[in-house]
Each structure stands twice: as structure tokens, then as C-alpha cells.
Amino acid sequence: MRLAGRVAIITGAGGGIGGAVARAFALEGADLCLADLQAVPQLVAELTARGRTVIDVPTDVTREAPVNALARAAVDALGKVDILVNVAGTVSFGAAETLTAAEWDRVLAVNLKGTFLCCQAVIGCMRRQKYGRIVNLGSILAKNGGNARPWLDRAEQGNAANAAYGASKAGVHALTLYLARELAADGITVNAVAPGPIASAMTKGFPERLRNLIPAGRLGTADEVAQACLFLASESAGFITAEILDVNGGMWGD
């Protein structure tokens, strides 16, 4: 029960990784505030049945007022916020040449602005209690320039995450480093988990030729990402901050 007595906000709780994080945290004793664009009543029922206190607060993370309301709801219902895991995100595919300005703005609004707003909303609470764990979801694509190899086959880029996605996640990495320095003296750690290709509905069409580039020989799982988040959110990781933890089967190392 590594998170016994802790309260966590998890955004993107309706997705595969967000749901896996919620289940892992509940199993370790955390009470939860779950947030996604739509309510997640089935997940709430599942975790409540396990003896956890869980609230469901549908939230658009791109808008400041709803995000601030999310943080207030967690404090009002659960008494505090010890942990924030920013999973909420979106993806975008294709070549830079055809990427529209509107699509660029949409992706950065969700992935980067949303992460910033959620972090900002919990800083005050965490500072007052002199304790906090913030875990952001980055990506291997913020580091490696993308999995596609368009110099071999231009079609690969058309079916792969694009520059907007990579830039948004690189921004999440940079935000993590800045906040880690700003908040360390207040007992708050800020880290990120950078997954490689994860088995999900989004990666059902992941090309076999790219799968073969993963040294581990397979896609990762949402549970493996959740376990990395759980470690960084635990008291065991108290001397770890400003870390971008790779979970990619050896596909990228730094």
C-alpha cells in the first residue's frame, strides 16, 4: 500500500493509460479524483468497489476555469491533493507539409497547455502541505524525431505521429524540468514518463517493420506505464525529480 492515505488527481482517466494508472494507484491505497472530457462511471464503480473513495470530475484541460475547478473539487471532497498524474492527451498524424495551423494549436492546447494548467492548479495546495508528486506523460517522440522513416518510405510518415505531437511532448519534458527546479524546495517532485509504442486502439495499425525496431520485440502495455508512474508518485522516489523516465523497450536511450 505505497499510496495509503494519499489523494491523486488523474487526468485522461478514460483512456487506456489513464485507466491503468487509476487502477494501480487504487490498488496501492490512494483515493482518487478522476478527470476526462466525459464522465467515467464504470471506472468509478470498479474502484469504489475496491474500497477507495473516488470522485469523477469531467474536465476540459485546455480551459483554465474548469481545471481550477477540478483542483478545488479534489480538495473539497478528499481534503487535499498529494499527487497529480497528467495523462490527458491527443495525437495527430501526417507530414509537416500538410499540418494545418489549427491542428497544431489543437494538439499543443491539449498536450502542453493542458499539462501546464493542471500543474499550476495544484501547486498552491502542494506548497501549503510541503509535499507533492507531479508525474507528466511525455513521449519517446519528443526525443527521437518520430518512429517513421520517411527517407525509406514517405508513406510511413503519413501514418505516424507528426511534428505537432512531438513538439507538444518535448514541451512537456521542458515544463517538467522547469517545475522540478521551482518546486523542489517545497517538497514537491516533478517527473515525466516517456513511453514508446504502447499497445492500444491507437497502435493497432503499428507497422510490423517498425515493431521490429524495438529491441524488446513487442509493444509496451498500459500497465507497464502505470507502474512507472506509481513509482515516481510514491515516497520511495522522494530524491528523484526532473527525471524523464523512458519506458520504451530499448527503442531509445539517453
Number of C-alpha atoms within 10 A of each C-alpha: 11 16 22 14 11 21 25 27 29 25 31 27 30 24 18 19 23 25 22 20 27 30 20 18 29 25 18 18 19 25 27 28 28 28 27 22 15 14 16 19 13 10 18 21 12 13 20 16 11 13 12 19 18 26 20 21 23 21 21 20 29 20 15 17 13 17 24 17 14 26 23 18 17 24 17 11 12 18 11 19 27 24 26 27 28 27 27 25 23 14 17 18 16 17 19 13 7 8 15 11 9 8 14 18 13 17 22 24 19 20 27 24 21 25 28 22 18 26 23 15 19 25 20 12 17 22 16 10 14 15 21 28 23 28 28 25 25 31 27 25 23 19 17 13 14 18 19 20 14 14 9 8 10 12 14 19 19 16 16 22 20 23 21 25 25 24 20 27 27 19 20 28 25 16 20 27 18 13 21 20 14 12 19 18 12 15 15 24 28 28 28 28 23 24 24 23 23 22 16 16 9 11 12 9 10 17 13 9 8 13 16 12 14 18 12 13 12 16 18 19 19 19 18 17 24 22 15 19 23 22 15 27 27 19 15 11 14 16 10 13 23 19 18 24 21 21 22 24 18 13 19 15 12 6
